[in-house]
Amino acid sequence: MRFTKMQGTGNDFVVINAISERLPSDLNAFARGIADRKFGVGCDQVLIIRKSDRADFRMQILNNDGSEVEMCGNGIRCLAKYVHDKGITSKTKLEVETLAGLIRPEIVGDKVKVDMGEPKLASKDWPFGKTIKKRFEVESQTFEITLVSMGNPHCVIFVPEITDRLVLETGPKIENHSVFPNRINVEFVKAINPKELQMRVWERGTGETLACGTGASAAGVAAVLNQLTERSVTVHLKGGDLQIEWGEKNVFMTGPAKFVFEGELPIK
């Protein structure tokens, strides 16, 4: 089975074209093995490209723990770049089916702009309804949280400084808190000025990653709701920068998608 390693602002993926490649029957175990950085290829997530009855392609996303998630912003940029540069499609504007609905990436020069859809401020993924600056306690620590769904759930926390302790210790505690039935992604964000944010993310089922496209989108929305920034911002992540714009309704994310290497794997 052929695979391609790609990355978007340091969020790295193993991309598999299931339209032409045969997949093993146990995808969860397969994803855990291929994502292992010691014994496999190594990645944050495995992206599987499939045929779709209602879009150009369907994207299936598996975390490095084998769990399946609804949407990945950096991943969909990589998918768009892959199918275009590999000649699978000549389109520069695509519709991609995901568990979060139809997502529309567009190749613009050497970057990909993605219509991320309309953010949701109420979701089945949390019990609070619309949640902006809600006081939330985690093991004697109190934070103000803003919850945003970009097809997947995000808990955005604005802090004066982002520390390892916050991301690596508090992040997983919030991810697995009992009030979030499907777990949750956690973004720690510092507002630099009305046009810039700094962010680190603890992704559910993955751990800290160098970037998160849906997380950056959620942070941009939360920053507007908290009256910290304008509706168009640059989000500085450990892996690079993403441009986030919250229009009248939908959020647009623009960033890079790059090939790293290709290879083959035996199918057991």
N, C-alpha and C positions, 0 to 999 in steps of 0.2 A: 504494500500500500504506500503510495506516494503522499508526502505531506510537505507543507510549506510553513516555515517559521516566519512570523511577522510581528511587528510592534507598532503601537501608536502611543507616542509620548511615554515610552517605557513600559506600558501595559502590554505584555507579550502573550502571543497566541500561537498554538499549533492549528493551522487551517487545513481541513480535509475536504476535498471535493467529492462528496458522496454521490454526485450525479454520475461519476465515472469510476469511483473506487468502491471496492467491497469493504464493508465494515464488520467488525466482530459483533457477536450477538449481545454480549454484556458490555454496553457502552459505558456504564458507570465505572466498572473496574478498569476498562480500557483507558478512560480519561484519567483516572488516578495514576495509572502506570506511565502513560505518556507525559503527564505533567510533572512527574517526579524529577527534580533537578539533579539527583544523584544517579538514579538508575534508568531514567527515561530521557526524553528530549528536553523537558523543562519548560513550563509556561504557567501563566496565571489562569488561563482558560483554554479550552479546546473549542474551536468553531467548526461546525459541520455545515457545509453548504448542501442544500437539498432542493429538489424541484418543488414548485408551488403551483397550486391550482388557481390562486387568486393574486399572484404577484410575480415579479421576475424571478425571484429566488426565495427560499426559506432559510433562515439562519437558526440553527440549534446551538445552544451555548451550555457547555458543561464546565463547572468550576473544577479546580484542581483537587477537590475532595470528592468529586464524582456527582455532586448535586447539580440539577439543572436550574437555570435562572431565565428570567423573562427577556432581558435586554442588556446590551453592552454597547455604550457609545463609541468607545475606542475600537471595539471589535467590528462594529458595522462599517466603520471607515475602512478597516483592513479588508473586509469582505468586498466592499465596492471596488477598492483598488485591485484586488485579486482578480475578480471576474472580468474587469475591464482590461487589465494589462495582460491577462492570459488569453485574451481573445474569445472568452466564453460569451461575451456580449460586446456590442459596439456602443451601447448606450452610455451616456455620461450622467443621465438622471435615471435613478432606479427606484423601484418599489420592492421592499424586502419584508416578507412575512416573519414576524416574531411572536413570541407569547405575549408581548406587550401591544400587539397590533401591527399595522402596516407602518413601516418607517421608511423615509425617503432620503437617501443620501445622494449627493451630487458631486461629481469630480470637478474641481475648480483649480486648474493649474496643477501644482504639485501637492495640493491639499484636498480634503474632502469636507464638504459642508453638509450637515445632516439636519433635516427638519425632525426634531426630537418629539414633536407633538405638543399637546397642551399639558402643562403640569397639573397634577391633582393634589388638592390640599386635604382631601378626605379619602380614606382607603380602608379596605378590609384588613390591611396589614397592621393597623393600629386601632386601638379602641377609643381614641380621644376626639374623633372628628377633626375639624380644622384646628391646627395646632401651630401657633406662632408665639415664640418666647414663653413657652410653658416651663414652669419649674419642674425639674425631674431629678429624683434622687437615686444615686447608684452607690451603694455601700458607703454611706455617710458623706458622699460628695454630692453637691447640688449644682445642676447646670440649667441653663435656659436652652430649650430645644425647639427647633422648627422642623416640622415633618413635611416632606414633599415626595410625591410619587412621580417618577418619570417612566412609568410602566413597571418599575421596581422601587422598593421603598428606601427612603433616605432620611437619616436623622442628622440635621445640620446644627452644629454648635459653634457659635462665634466666641473666640477666646483672644485675650491680648497677646499671647505667645503660644505657639504650637510646640509641644514637648514630646519626647519619646514616651514618657510615662503616660501622657494622655492617649496617644495613639496605640501604643503596644499593650498597655495594661487596662485602661478604661475602655478603649474601643471594643475589645472582645466581650467585656462585661455588658455593654449596651447592646451589642449584636445579639447576644443570647439571653437578654432580659425576658422574663416571663410575659411581659405585656405585649411583646412582639411575636405573634404566633408563627410567623414564617421567617423569623430573624430579620435583621435590618442592617443596611450599610450605614456607616458612621463617618461623617465628615467633620474634621476640626478645621476651622477657617479663621483667618485673620484678615480683617478689612484694612488694606493699606491706604487706599484713598477711594474716591467715588468711581474710579475706573479700573481698580486692580484689587484682586483677592489673592491671598496665599492659602494653599490647602494641602492637607494630608488626609488620606482616606484609609479606613479599615473596612475591607470588603467582606461581606458575609460569605463564608465558605472558601475564602481565599487567604485572608490576612491582609497585611499592608501591601498595597501595590503602588507603583510609581505614578499612576494616574488612574482616573476613572471618569469617563465621559458623561455618564448619567449623573454621577456625583457632582461634577463641575457644573452641570446644568442645574441640578437641584440647589447648589450653593449660590449660583447667580440669581435664581428665583428667590431664595431665602434672604439674600442680601437686600433685594428690592423690598420685600415684605417687612424687613427690619429697618428700612430707611437708612441703609448704610452705603448704597451705591446707586449708580444710574442703571439703566436697563441693558446697557452694553458694557461688558467688562472683559478684561484679560484675567484668566485664572492661572496662577503660577503653581505648577505641580512639581514634584521631585523629578519627573521625567520630561518636563518641558511645559509649554504654554498652550492653553486652549482659549479660543475666542467664544464667548457665550453672549448671545443676544436674546432677550425676552421681548418678542414683538407684541402685537395686540393680544394674541392668544398663545401662539406656539413659541417654543424655544428653539433657537438655531445654534448649533455647535460647529465650529470649524477648527480643523487640526490636521496633522500629518498622518500618513499611514505608509510604513516602509517594509520592504522585504528584507529578511535577514539571511536565511539560507533554505535549501531544500534537501530532502533526503527520502529514504525508503525504510519501511518498518515491516517485519514479518507479522502476519496475522495468525494468531494461535487459535 
